């Protein structure tokens, strides 16, 4: 079972990866410094460090699917 509290929903718009809201500082529509290829690599088992440009907080992307990034950090309350 996927730990939902460790997931982060994302969107890809014109080749850029966005999250609706930063889980740490709650900034809206944050452009992430990763590419869609990094998300594909996470699906294949490669971990990726993600640093949020709005606040500098860090998480490691462990896995992904078409809608969510699975991280090593609890991002939401269940």
mmCIF file of the N, C-alpha and C atoms, coordinates in Angstrom:
data_MODEL
# 
_entry.id   MODEL 
# 
loop_
_atom_site.group_PDB 
_atom_site.id 
_atom_site.type_symbol 
_atom_site.label_atom_id 
_atom_site.label_alt_id 
_atom_site.label_comp_id 
_atom_site.label_asym_id 
_atom_site.label_entity_id 
_atom_site.label_seq_id 
_atom_site.pdbx_PDB_ins_code 
_atom_site.Cartn_x 
_atom_site.Cartn_y 
_atom_site.Cartn_z 
_atom_site.occupancy 
_atom_site.B_iso_or_equiv 
_atom_site.pdbx_formal_charge 
_atom_site.auth_seq_id 
_atom_site.auth_comp_id 
_atom_site.auth_asym_id 
_atom_site.auth_atom_id 
_atom_site.pdbx_PDB_model_num 
ATOM 1   N N  . UNK A 1 1  ? 0.836  -1.175 0.000   1.00 0.00 ? 1  UNK A N  1 
ATOM 2   C CA . UNK A 1 1  ? 0.000  0.000  0.000   1.00 0.00 ? 1  UNK A CA 1 
ATOM 3   C C  . UNK A 1 1  ? 0.888  1.249  0.000   1.00 0.00 ? 1  UNK A C  1 
ATOM 4   N N  . UNK A 1 2  ? 0.563  2.212  -0.839  1.00 0.00 ? 2  UNK A N  1 
ATOM 5   C CA . UNK A 1 2  ? 1.349  3.433  -0.966  1.00 0.00 ? 2  UNK A CA 1 
ATOM 6   C C  . UNK A 1 2  ? 1.037  4.358  0.212   1.00 0.00 ? 2  UNK A C  1 
ATOM 7   N N  . UNK A 1 3  ? 2.074  4.860  0.893   1.00 0.00 ? 3  UNK A N  1 
ATOM 8   C CA . UNK A 1 3  ? 1.836  5.804  2.002   1.00 0.00 ? 3  UNK A CA 1 
ATOM 9   C C  . UNK A 1 3  ? 1.414  7.162  1.461   1.00 0.00 ? 3  UNK A C  1 
ATOM 10  N N  . UNK A 1 4  ? 0.108  7.429  1.461   1.00 0.00 ? 4  UNK A N  1 
ATOM 11  C CA . UNK A 1 4  ? -0.447 8.634  0.855   1.00 0.00 ? 4  UNK A CA 1 
ATOM 12  C C  . UNK A 1 4  ? 0.129  9.913  1.457   1.00 0.00 ? 4  UNK A C  1 
ATOM 13  N N  . UNK A 1 5  ? 0.503  9.887  2.731   1.00 0.00 ? 5  UNK A N  1 
ATOM 14  C CA . UNK A 1 5  ? 1.028  11.090 3.371   1.00 0.00 ? 5  UNK A CA 1 
ATOM 15  C C  . UNK A 1 5  ? 2.416  11.472 2.854   1.00 0.00 ? 5  UNK A C  1 
ATOM 16  N N  . UNK A 1 6  ? 3.041  10.573 2.095   1.00 0.00 ? 6  UNK A N  1 
ATOM 17  C CA . UNK A 1 6  ? 4.367  10.853 1.523   1.00 0.00 ? 6  UNK A CA 1 
ATOM 18  C C  . UNK A 1 6  ? 4.305  11.178 0.024   1.00 0.00 ? 6  UNK A C  1 
ATOM 19  N N  . UNK A 1 7  ? 3.122  11.431 -0.500  1.00 0.00 ? 7  UNK A N  1 
ATOM 20  C CA . UNK A 1 7  ? 2.971  11.708 -1.926  1.00 0.00 ? 7  UNK A CA 1 
ATOM 21  C C  . UNK A 1 7  ? 2.754  13.198 -2.179  1.00 0.00 ? 7  UNK A C  1 
ATOM 22  N N  . UNK A 1 8  ? 3.093  13.603 -3.397  1.00 0.00 ? 8  UNK A N  1 
ATOM 23  C CA . UNK A 1 8  ? 2.950  14.989 -3.812  1.00 0.00 ? 8  UNK A CA 1 
ATOM 24  C C  . UNK A 1 8  ? 2.362  15.001 -5.212  1.00 0.00 ? 8  UNK A C  1 
ATOM 25  N N  . UNK A 1 9  ? 1.161  15.560 -5.391  1.00 0.00 ? 9  UNK A N  1 
ATOM 26  C CA . UNK A 1 9  ? 0.581  15.625 -6.736  1.00 0.00 ? 9  UNK A CA 1 
ATOM 27  C C  . UNK A 1 9  ? 1.326  16.642 -7.594  1.00 0.00 ? 9  UNK A C  1 
ATOM 28  N N  . UNK A 1 10 ? 1.468  16.337 -8.881  1.00 0.00 ? 10 UNK A N  1 
ATOM 29  C CA . UNK A 1 10 ? 2.189  17.228 -9.786  1.00 0.00 ? 10 UNK A CA 1 
ATOM 30  C C  . UNK A 1 10 ? 1.481  17.293 -11.129 1.00 0.00 ? 10 UNK A C  1 
ATOM 31  N N  . UNK A 1 11 ? 1.842  18.295 -11.925 1.00 0.00 ? 11 UNK A N  1 
ATOM 32  C CA . UNK A 1 11 ? 1.351  18.450 -13.290 1.00 0.00 ? 11 UNK A CA 1 
ATOM 33  C C  . UNK A 1 11 ? 2.539  18.773 -14.183 1.00 0.00 ? 11 UNK A C  1 
ATOM 34  N N  . UNK A 1 12 ? 2.474  18.297 -15.420 1.00 0.00 ? 12 UNK A N  1 
ATOM 35  C CA . UNK A 1 12 ? 3.469  18.663 -16.422 1.00 0.00 ? 12 UNK A CA 1 
ATOM 36  C C  . UNK A 1 12 ? 2.762  19.568 -17.428 1.00 0.00 ? 12 UNK A C  1 
ATOM 37  N N  . UNK A 1 13 ? 3.259  20.796 -17.552 1.00 0.00 ? 13 UNK A N  1 
ATOM 38  C CA . UNK A 1 13 ? 2.679  21.778 -18.465 1.00 0.00 ? 13 UNK A CA 1 
ATOM 39  C C  . UNK A 1 13 ? 3.794  22.282 -19.371 1.00 0.00 ? 13 UNK A C  1 
ATOM 40  N N  . UNK A 1 14 ? 3.660  21.994 -20.654 1.00 0.00 ? 14 UNK A N  1 
ATOM 41  C CA . UNK A 1 14 ? 4.624  22.426 -21.664 1.00 0.00 ? 14 UNK A CA 1 
ATOM 42  C C  . UNK A 1 14 ? 6.070  22.061 -21.301 1.00 0.00 ? 14 UNK A C  1 
ATOM 43  N N  . UNK A 1 15 ? 6.259  20.849 -20.786 1.00 0.00 ? 15 UNK A N  1 
ATOM 44  C CA . UNK A 1 15 ? 7.595  20.364 -20.473 1.00 0.00 ? 15 UNK A CA 1 
ATOM 45  C C  . UNK A 1 15 ? 8.139  20.790 -19.130 1.00 0.00 ? 15 UNK A C  1 
ATOM 46  N N  . UNK A 1 16 ? 7.366  21.528 -18.336 1.00 0.00 ? 16 UNK A N  1 
ATOM 47  C CA . UNK A 1 16 ? 7.771  21.934 -16.997 1.00 0.00 ? 16 UNK A CA 1 
ATOM 48  C C  . UNK A 1 16 ? 6.926  21.203 -15.967 1.00 0.00 ? 16 UNK A C  1 
ATOM 49  N N  . UNK A 1 17 ? 7.531  20.914 -14.819 1.00 0.00 ? 17 UNK A N  1 
ATOM 50  C CA . UNK A 1 17 ? 6.843  20.188 -13.751 1.00 0.00 ? 17 UNK A CA 1 
ATOM 51  C C  . UNK A 1 17 ? 6.445  21.177 -12.662 1.00 0.00 ? 17 UNK A C  1 
ATOM 52  N N  . UNK A 1 18 ? 5.163  21.187 -12.327 1.00 0.00 ? 18 UNK A N  1 
ATOM 53  C CA . UNK A 1 18 ? 4.606  22.093 -11.321 1.00 0.00 ? 18 UNK A CA 1 
ATOM 54  C C  . UNK A 1 18 ? 3.907  21.302 -10.221 1.00 0.00 ? 18 UNK A C  1 
ATOM 55  N N  . UNK A 1 19 ? 3.890  21.891 -9.022  1.00 0.00 ? 19 UNK A N  1 
ATOM 56  C CA . UNK A 1 19 ? 3.003  21.415 -7.958  1.00 0.00 ? 19 UNK A CA 1 
ATOM 57  C C  . UNK A 1 19 ? 2.047  22.558 -7.640  1.00 0.00 ? 19 UNK A C  1 
ATOM 58  N N  . UNK A 1 20 ? 0.839  22.215 -7.282  1.00 0.00 ? 20 UNK A N  1 
ATOM 59  C CA . UNK A 1 20 ? -0.178 23.222 -7.003  1.00 0.00 ? 20 UNK A CA 1 
ATOM 60  C C  . UNK A 1 20 ? 0.202  24.074 -5.796  1.00 0.00 ? 20 UNK A C  1 
ATOM 61  N N  . UNK A 1 21 ? 0.794  23.422 -4.779  1.00 0.00 ? 21 UNK A N  1 
ATOM 62  C CA . UNK A 1 21 ? 1.165  24.138 -3.564  1.00 0.00 ? 21 UNK A CA 1 
ATOM 63  C C  . UNK A 1 21 ? 2.376  23.477 -2.929  1.00 0.00 ? 21 UNK A C  1 
ATOM 64  N N  . UNK A 1 22 ? 3.309  24.278 -2.459  1.00 0.00 ? 22 UNK A N  1 
ATOM 65  C CA . UNK A 1 22 ? 4.469  23.758 -1.740  1.00 0.00 ? 22 UNK A CA 1 
ATOM 66  C C  . UNK A 1 22 ? 3.990  23.194 -0.402  1.00 0.00 ? 22 UNK A C  1 
ATOM 67  N N  . UNK A 1 23 ? 4.384  21.967 -0.053  1.00 0.00 ? 23 UNK A N  1 
ATOM 68  C CA . UNK A 1 23 ? 3.935  21.397 1.218   1.00 0.00 ? 23 UNK A CA 1 
ATOM 69  C C  . UNK A 1 23 ? 4.594  22.031 2.442   1.00 0.00 ? 23 UNK A C  1 
ATOM 70  N N  . UNK A 1 24 ? 5.624  22.828 2.245   1.00 0.00 ? 24 UNK A N  1 
ATOM 71  C CA . UNK A 1 24 ? 6.343  23.427 3.368   1.00 0.00 ? 24 UNK A CA 1 
ATOM 72  C C  . UNK A 1 24 ? 5.947  24.886 3.607   1.00 0.00 ? 24 UNK A C  1 
ATOM 73  N N  . UNK A 1 25 ? 6.044  25.731 2.573   1.00 0.00 ? 25 UNK A N  1 
ATOM 74  C CA . UNK A 1 25 ? 5.760  27.161 2.760   1.00 0.00 ? 25 UNK A CA 1 
ATOM 75  C C  . UNK A 1 25 ? 4.411  27.569 2.173   1.00 0.00 ? 25 UNK A C  1 
ATOM 76  N N  . UNK A 1 26 ? 3.723  26.646 1.521   1.00 0.00 ? 26 UNK A N  1 
ATOM 77  C CA . UNK A 1 26 ? 2.389  26.839 0.962   1.00 0.00 ? 26 UNK A CA 1 
ATOM 78  C C  . UNK A 1 26 ? 2.324  27.878 -0.157  1.00 0.00 ? 26 UNK A C  1 
ATOM 79  N N  . UNK A 1 27 ? 3.437  28.074 -0.882  1.00 0.00 ? 27 UNK A N  1 
ATOM 80  C CA . UNK A 1 27 ? 3.414  28.915 -2.081  1.00 0.00 ? 27 UNK A CA 1 
ATOM 81  C C  . UNK A 1 27 ? 2.592  28.218 -3.147  1.00 0.00 ? 27 UNK A C  1 
ATOM 82  N N  . UNK A 1 28 ? 1.920  28.984 -3.986  1.00 0.00 ? 28 UNK A N  1 
ATOM 83  C CA . UNK A 1 28 ? 1.062  28.432 -5.030  1.00 0.00 ? 28 UNK A CA 1 
ATOM 84  C C  . UNK A 1 28 ? 1.807  28.272 -6.344  1.00 0.00 ? 28 UNK A C  1 
ATOM 85  N N  . UNK A 1 29 ? 1.424  27.241 -7.118  1.00 0.00 ? 29 UNK A N  1 
ATOM 86  C CA . UNK A 1 29 ? 1.933  26.995 -8.468  1.00 0.00 ? 29 UNK A CA 1 
ATOM 87  C C  . UNK A 1 29 ? 3.454  27.073 -8.544  1.00 0.00 ? 29 UNK A C  1 
ATOM 88  N N  . UNK A 1 30 ? 4.121  26.156 -7.877  1.00 0.00 ? 30 UNK A N  1 
ATOM 89  C CA . UNK A 1 30 ? 5.578  26.152 -7.790  1.00 0.00 ? 30 UNK A CA 1 
ATOM 90  C C  . UNK A 1 30 ? 6.155  25.362 -8.967  1.00 0.00 ? 30 UNK A C  1 
ATOM 91  N N  . UNK A 1 31 ? 7.043  25.999 -9.721  1.00 0.00 ? 31 UNK A N  1 
ATOM 92  C CA . UNK A 1 31 ? 7.773  25.350 -10.798 1.00 0.00 ? 31 UNK A CA 1 
ATOM 93  C C  . UNK A 1 31 ? 8.936  24.585 -10.174 1.00 0.00 ? 31 UNK A C  1 
ATOM 94  N N  . UNK A 1 32 ? 8.946  23.275 -10.353 1.00 0.00 ? 32 UNK A N  1 
ATOM 95  C CA . UNK A 1 32 ? 9.991  22.446 -9.760  1.00 0.00 ? 32 UNK A CA 1 
ATOM 96  C C  . UNK A 1 32 ? 11.219 22.397 -10.663 1.00 0.00 ? 32 UNK A C  1 
ATOM 97  N N  . UNK A 1 33 ? 12.398 22.320 -10.069 1.00 0.00 ? 33 UNK A N  1 
ATOM 98  C CA . UNK A 1 33 ? 13.630 22.261 -10.862 1.00 0.00 ? 33 UNK A CA 1 
ATOM 99  C C  . UNK A 1 33 ? 13.964 20.839 -11.329 1.00 0.00 ? 33 UNK A C  1 
ATOM 100 N N  . UNK A 1 34 ? 12.962 20.133 -11.816 1.00 0.00 ? 34 UNK A N  1 
ATOM 101 C CA . UNK A 1 34 ? 13.160 18.801 -12.388 1.00 0.00 ? 34 UNK A CA 1 
ATOM 102 C C  . UNK A 1 34 ? 12.474 18.768 -13.749 1.00 0.00 ? 34 UNK A C  1 
ATOM 103 N N  . UNK A 1 35 ? 12.825 17.794 -14.540 1.00 0.00 ? 35 UNK A N  1 
ATOM 104 C CA . UNK A 1 35 ? 12.265 17.625 -15.876 1.00 0.00 ? 35 UNK A CA 1 
ATOM 105 C C  . UNK A 1 35 ? 11.396 16.365 -15.906 1.00 0.00 ? 35 UNK A C  1 
ATOM 106 N N  . UNK A 1 36 ? 10.508 16.256 -16.871 1.00 0.00 ? 36 UNK A N  1 
ATOM 107 C CA . UNK A 1 36 ? 9.694  15.040 -16.991 1.00 0.00 ? 36 UNK A CA 1 
ATOM 108 C C  . UNK A 1 36 ? 10.542 13.770 -17.081 1.00 0.00 ? 36 UNK A C  1 
ATOM 109 N N  . UNK A 1 37 ? 11.736 13.866 -17.636 1.00 0.00 ? 37 UNK A N  1 
ATOM 110 C CA . UNK A 1 37 ? 12.622 12.697 -17.705 1.00 0.00 ? 37 UNK A CA 1 
ATOM 111 C C  . UNK A 1 37 ? 13.020 12.217 -16.310 1.00 0.00 ? 37 UNK A C  1 
ATOM 112 N N  . UNK A 1 38 ? 13.182 13.152 -15.365 1.00 0.00 ? 38 UNK A N  1 
ATOM 113 C CA . UNK A 1 38 ? 13.509 12.781 -13.983 1.00 0.00 ? 38 UNK A CA 1 
ATOM 114 C C  . UNK A 1 38 ? 12.370 11.985 -13.353 1.00 0.00 ? 38 UNK A C  1 
ATOM 115 N N  . UNK A 1 39 ? 11.130 12.325 -13.710 1.00 0.00 ? 39 UNK A N  1 
ATOM 116 C CA . UNK A 1 39 ? 9.973  11.593 -13.193 1.00 0.00 ? 39 UNK A CA 1 
ATOM 117 C C  . UNK A 1 39 ? 9.959  10.182 -13.770 1.00 0.00 ? 39 UNK A C  1 
ATOM 118 N N  . UNK A 1 40 ? 10.261 10.069 -15.051 1.00 0.00 ? 40 UNK A N  1 
ATOM 119 C CA . UNK A 1 40 ? 10.338 8.754  -15.684 1.00 0.00 ? 40 UNK A CA 1 
ATOM 120 C C  . UNK A 1 40 ? 11.450 7.923  -15.051 1.00 0.00 ? 40 UNK A C  1 
ATOM 121 N N  . UNK A 1 41 ? 12.588 8.535  -14.781 1.00 0.00 ? 41 UNK A N  1 
ATOM 122 C CA . UNK A 1 41 ? 13.695 7.824  -14.139 1.00 0.00 ? 41 UNK A CA 1 
ATOM 123 C C  . UNK A 1 41 ? 13.304 7.343  -12.745 1.00 0.00 ? 41 UNK A C  1 
ATOM 124 N N  . UNK A 1 42 ? 12.514 8.120  -12.021 1.00 0.00 ? 42 UNK A N  1 
ATOM 125 C CA . UNK A 1 42 ? 12.052 7.704  -10.693 1.00 0.00 ? 42 UNK A CA 1 
ATOM 126 C C  . UNK A 1 42 ? 11.174 6.465  -10.799 1.00 0.00 ? 42 UNK A C  1 
ATOM 127 N N  . UNK A 1 43 ? 10.358 6.385  -11.843 1.00 0.00 ? 43 UNK A N  1 
ATOM 128 C CA . UNK A 1 43 ? 9.536  5.187  -12.062 1.00 0.00 ? 43 UNK A CA 1 
ATOM 129 C C  . UNK A 1 43 ? 10.395 3.956  -12.258 1.00 0.00 ? 43 UNK A C  1 
ATOM 130 N N  . UNK A 1 44 ? 11.575 4.168  -12.833 1.00 0.00 ? 44 UNK A N  1 
ATOM 131 C CA . UNK A 1 44 ? 12.491 3.062  -13.107 1.00 0.00 ? 44 UNK A CA 1 
ATOM 132 C C  . UNK A 1 44 ? 13.423 2.761  -11.940 1.00 0.00 ? 44 UNK A C  1 
ATOM 133 N N  . UNK A 1 45 ? 13.274 3.480  -10.814 1.00 0.00 ? 45 UNK A N  1 
ATOM 134 C CA . UNK A 1 45 ? 14.029 3.156  -9.615  1.00 0.00 ? 45 UNK A CA 1 
ATOM 135 C C  . UNK A 1 45 ? 15.148 4.112  -9.249  1.00 0.00 ? 45 UNK A C  1 
ATOM 136 N N  . UNK A 1 46 ? 15.373 5.174  -10.009 1.00 0.00 ? 46 UNK A N  1 
ATOM 137 C CA . UNK A 1 46 ? 16.430 6.133  -9.685  1.00 0.00 ? 46 UNK A CA 1 
ATOM 138 C C  . UNK A 1 46 ? 15.877 7.213  -8.765  1.00 0.00 ? 46 UNK A C  1 
ATOM 139 N N  . UNK A 1 47 ? 16.533 7.397  -7.634  1.00 0.00 ? 47 UNK A N  1 
ATOM 140 C CA . UNK A 1 47 ? 16.120 8.443  -6.704  1.00 0.00 ? 47 UNK A CA 1 
ATOM 141 C C  . UNK A 1 47 ? 16.575 9.799  -7.228  1.00 0.00 ? 47 UNK A C  1 
ATOM 142 N N  . UNK A 1 48 ? 15.838 10.851 -6.836  1.00 0.00 ? 48 UNK A N  1 
ATOM 143 C CA . UNK A 1 48 ? 16.157 12.213 -7.283  1.00 0.00 ? 48 UNK A CA 1 
ATOM 144 C C  . UNK A 1 48 ? 15.930 13.175 -6.126  1.00 0.00 ? 48 UNK A C  1 
ATOM 145 N N  . UNK A 1 49 ? 16.940 13.989 -5.830  1.00 0.00 ? 49 UNK A N  1 
ATOM 146 C CA . UNK A 1 49 ? 16.800 15.017 -4.811  1.00 0.00 ? 49 UNK A CA 1 
ATOM 147 C C  . UNK A 1 49 ? 16.011 16.184 -5.399  1.00 0.00 ? 49 UNK A C  1 
ATOM 148 N N  . UNK A 1 50 ? 14.993 16.622 -4.690  1.00 0.00 ? 50 UNK A N  1 
ATOM 149 C CA . UNK A 1 50 ? 14.166 17.746 -5.115  1.00 0.00 ? 50 UNK A CA 1 
ATOM 150 C C  . UNK A 1 50 ? 14.286 18.854 -4.082  1.00 0.00 ? 50 UNK A C  1 
ATOM 151 N N  . UNK A 1 51 ? 14.775 20.019 -4.525  1.00 0.00 ? 51 UNK A N  1 
ATOM 152 C CA . UNK A 1 51 ? 14.878 21.197 -3.668  1.00 0.00 ? 51 UNK A CA 1 
ATOM 153 C C  . UNK A 1 51 ? 13.822 22.186 -4.141  1.00 0.00 ? 51 UNK A C  1 
ATOM 154 N N  . UNK A 1 52 ? 12.919 22.543 -3.260  1.00 0.00 ? 52 UNK A N  1 
ATOM 155 C CA . UNK A 1 52 ? 11.860 23.480 -3.614  1.00 0.00 ? 52 UNK A CA 1 
ATOM 156 C C  . UNK A 1 52 ? 12.464 24.873 -3.755  1.00 0.00 ? 52 UNK A C  1 
ATOM 157 N N  . UNK A 1 53 ? 12.281 25.532 -4.913  1.00 0.00 ? 53 UNK A N  1 
ATOM 158 C CA . UNK A 1 53 ? 12.888 26.839 -5.132  1.00 0.00 ? 53 UNK A CA 1 
ATOM 159 C C  . UNK A 1 53 ? 12.273 27.955 -4.292  1.00 0.00 ? 53 UNK A C  1 
ATOM 160 N N  . UNK A 1 54 ? 11.072 27.745 -3.793  1.00 0.00 ? 54 UNK A N  1 
ATOM 161 C CA . UNK A 1 54 ? 10.385 28.783 -3.022  1.00 0.00 ? 54 UNK A CA 1 
ATOM 162 C C  . UNK A 1 54 ? 10.932 28.912 -1.599  1.00 0.00 ? 54 UNK A C  1 
ATOM 163 N N  . UNK A 1 55 ? 11.329 27.800 -0.989  1.00 0.00 ? 55 UNK A N  1 
ATOM 164 C CA . UNK A 1 55 ? 11.738 27.852 0.416   1.00 0.00 ? 55 UNK A CA 1 
ATOM 165 C C  . UNK A 1 55 ? 13.032 27.102 0.715   1.00 0.00 ? 55 UNK A C  1 
ATOM 166 N N  . UNK A 1 56 ? 13.537 26.319 -0.242  1.00 0.00 ? 56 UNK A N  1 
ATOM 167 C CA . UNK A 1 56 ? 14.798 25.614 -0.039  1.00 0.00 ? 56 UNK A CA 1 
ATOM 168 C C  . UNK A 1 56 ? 14.690 24.278 0.677   1.00 0.00 ? 56 UNK A C  1 
ATOM 169 N N  . UNK A 1 57 ? 13.496 23.850 1.046   1.00 0.00 ? 57 UNK A N  1 
ATOM 170 C CA . UNK A 1 57 ? 13.339 22.547 1.686   1.00 0.00 ? 57 UNK A CA 1 
ATOM 171 C C  . UNK A 1 57 ? 13.610 21.439 0.676   1.00 0.00 ? 57 UNK A C  1 
ATOM 172 N N  . UNK A 1 58 ? 14.061 20.280 1.184   1.00 0.00 ? 58 UNK A N  1 
ATOM 173 C CA . UNK A 1 58 ? 14.485 19.189 0.321   1.00 0.00 ? 58 UNK A CA 1 
ATOM 174 C C  . UNK A 1 58 ? 13.720 17.907 0.639   1.00 0.00 ? 58 UNK A C  1 
ATOM 175 N N  . UNK A 1 59 ? 13.407 17.159 -0.416  1.00 0.00 ? 59 UNK A N  1 
ATOM 176 C CA . UNK A 1 59 ? 12.864 15.806 -0.291  1.00 0.00 ? 59 UNK A CA 1 
ATOM 177 C C  . UNK A 1 59 ? 13.546 14.951 -1.358  1.00 0.00 ? 59 UNK A C  1 
ATOM 178 N N  . UNK A 1 60 ? 13.519 13.656 -1.164  1.00 0.00 ? 60 UNK A N  1 
ATOM 179 C CA . UNK A 1 60 ? 14.039 12.733 -2.161  1.00 0.00 ? 60 UNK A CA 1 
ATOM 180 C C  . UNK A 1 60 ? 12.866 12.032 -2.820  1.00 0.00 ? 60 UNK A C  1 
ATOM 181 N N  . UNK A 1 61 ? 12.816 12.083 -4.146  1.00 0.00 ? 61 UNK A N  1 
ATOM 182 C CA . UNK A 1 61 ? 11.777 11.388 -4.908  1.00 0.00 ? 61 UNK A CA 1 
ATOM 183 C C  . UNK A 1 61 ? 12.195 9.934  -5.029  1.00 0.00 ? 61 UNK A C  1 
ATOM 184 N N  . UNK A 1 62 ? 11.353 9.030  -4.542  1.00 0.00 ? 62 UNK A N  1 
ATOM 185 C CA . UNK A 1 62 ? 11.643 7.601  -4.560  1.00 0.00 ? 62 UNK A CA 1 
ATOM 186 C C  . UNK A 1 62 ? 10.975 6.878  -5.714  1.00 0.00 ? 62 UNK A C  1 
ATOM 187 N N  . UNK A 1 63 ? 9.784  7.346  -6.093  1.00 0.00 ? 63 UNK A N  1 
ATOM 188 C CA . UNK A 1 63 ? 9.002  6.687  -7.140  1.00 0.00 ? 63 UNK A CA 1 
ATOM 189 C C  . UNK A 1 63 ? 7.990  7.702  -7.666  1.00 0.00 ? 63 UNK A C  1 
ATOM 190 N N  . UNK A 1 64 ? 7.329  7.344  -8.759  1.00 0.00 ? 64 UNK A N  1 
ATOM 191 C CA . UNK A 1 64 ? 6.326  8.238  -9.316  1.00 0.00 ? 64 UNK A CA 1 
ATOM 192 C C  . UNK A 1 64 ? 5.309  7.441  -10.112 1.00 0.00 ? 64 UNK A C  1 
ATOM 193 N N  . UNK A 1 65 ? 4.190  8.074  -10.370 1.00 0.00 ? 65 UNK A N  1 
ATOM 194 C CA . UNK A 1 65 ? 3.221  7.548  -11.329 1.00 0.00 ? 65 UNK A CA 1 
ATOM 195 C C  . UNK A 1 65 ? 2.736  8.738  -12.147 1.00 0.00 ? 65 UNK A C  1 
ATOM 196 N N  . UNK A 1 66 ? 1.638  8.604  -12.832 1.00 0.00 ? 66 UNK A N  1 
ATOM 197 C CA . UNK A 1 66 ? 1.168  9.665  -13.721 1.00 0.00 ? 66 UNK A CA 1 
ATOM 198 C C  . UNK A 1 66 ? 0.666  10.899 -12.973 1.00 0.00 ? 66 UNK A C  1 
ATOM 199 N N  . UNK A 1 67 ? 0.395  10.786 -11.678 1.00 0.00 ? 67 UNK A N  1 
ATOM 200 C CA . UNK A 1 67 ? -0.188 11.891 -10.924 1.00 0.00 ? 67 UNK A CA 1 
ATOM 201 C C  . UNK A 1 67 ? 0.589  12.311 -9.684  1.00 0.00 ? 67 UNK A C  1 
ATOM 202 N N  . UNK A 1 68 ? 1.365  11.406 -9.094  1.00 0.00 ? 68 UNK A N  1 
ATOM 203 C CA . UNK A 1 68 ? 1.986  11.661 -7.800  1.00 0.00 ? 68 UNK A CA 1 
ATOM 204 C C  . UNK A 1 68 ? 3.470  11.323 -7.804  1.00 0.00 ? 68 UNK A C  1 
ATOM 205 N N  . UNK A 1 69 ? 4.212  12.067 -6.978  1.00 0.00 ? 69 UNK A N  1 
ATOM 206 C CA . UNK A 1 69 ? 5.592  11.751 -6.670  1.00 0.00 ? 69 UNK A CA 1 
ATOM 207 C C  . UNK A 1 69 ? 5.617  11.152 -5.278  1.00 0.00 ? 69 UNK A C  1 
ATOM 208 N N  . UNK A 1 70 ? 6.296  10.021 -5.106  1.00 0.00 ? 70 UNK A N  1 
ATOM 209 C CA . UNK A 1 70 ? 6.443  9.396  -3.798  1.00 0.00 ? 70 UNK A CA 1 
ATOM 210 C C  . UNK A 1 70 ? 7.777  9.863  -3.232  1.00 0.00 ? 70 UNK A C  1 
ATOM 211 N N  . UNK A 1 71 ? 7.760  10.429 -2.023  1.00 0.00 ? 71 UNK A N  1 
ATOM 212 C CA . UNK A 1 71 ? 8.963  10.984 -1.407  1.00 0.00 ? 71 UNK A CA 1 
ATOM 213 C C  . UNK A 1 71 ? 9.330  10.228 -0.137  1.00 0.00 ? 71 UNK A C  1 
ATOM 214 N N  . UNK A 1 72 ? 10.462 10.585 0.426   1.00 0.00 ? 72 UNK A N  1 
ATOM 215 C CA . UNK A 1 72 ? 10.925 9.979  1.673   1.00 0.00 ? 72 UNK A CA 1 
ATOM 216 C C  . UNK A 1 72 ? 10.445 10.735 2.900   1.00 0.00 ? 72 UNK A C  1 
ATOM 217 N N  . UNK A 1 73 ? 9.683  11.801 2.706   1.00 0.00 ? 73 UNK A N  1 
ATOM 218 C CA . UNK A 1 73 ? 9.269  12.697 3.782   1.00 0.00 ? 73 UNK A CA 1 
ATOM 219 C C  . UNK A 1 73 ? 7.753  12.755 3.870   1.00 0.00 ? 73 UNK A C  1 
ATOM 220 N N  . UNK A 1 74 ? 7.237  12.821 5.078   1.00 0.00 ? 74 UNK A N  1 
ATOM 221 C CA . UNK A 1 74 ? 5.795  13.006 5.260   1.00 0.00 ? 74 UNK A CA 1 
ATOM 222 C C  . UNK A 1 74 ? 5.456  14.437 4.884   1.00 0.00 ? 74 UNK A C  1 
ATOM 223 N N  . UNK A 1 75 ? 4.587  14.596 3.876   1.00 0.00 ? 75 UNK A N  1 
ATOM 224 C CA . UNK A 1 75 ? 4.234  15.901 3.346   1.00 0.00 ? 75 UNK A CA 1 
ATOM 225 C C  . UNK A 1 75 ? 2.834  16.349 3.728   1.00 0.00 ? 75 UNK A C  1 
ATOM 226 N N  . UNK A 1 76 ? 1.963  15.405 4.095   1.00 0.00 ? 76 UNK A N  1 
ATOM 227 C CA . UNK A 1 76 ? 0.599  15.751 4.489   1.00 0.00 ? 76 UNK A CA 1 
ATOM 228 C C  . UNK A 1 76 ? 0.147  14.887 5.649   1.00 0.00 ? 76 UNK A C  1 
ATOM 229 N N  . UNK A 1 77 ? -0.849 15.379 6.318   1.00 0.00 ? 77 UNK A N  1 
ATOM 230 C CA . UNK A 1 77 ? -1.418 14.640 7.443   1.00 0.00 ? 77 UNK A CA 1 
ATOM 231 C C  . UNK A 1 77 ? -2.503 13.725 6.923   1.00 0.00 ? 77 UNK A C  1 
ATOM 232 N N  . UNK A 1 78 ? -2.499 12.494 7.410   1.00 0.00 ? 78 UNK A N  1 
ATOM 233 C CA . UNK A 1 78 ? -3.504 11.527 6.945   1.00 0.00 ? 78 UNK A CA 1 
ATOM 234 C C  . UNK A 1 78 ? -4.775 11.594 7.740   1.00 0.00 ? 78 UNK A C  1 
# 
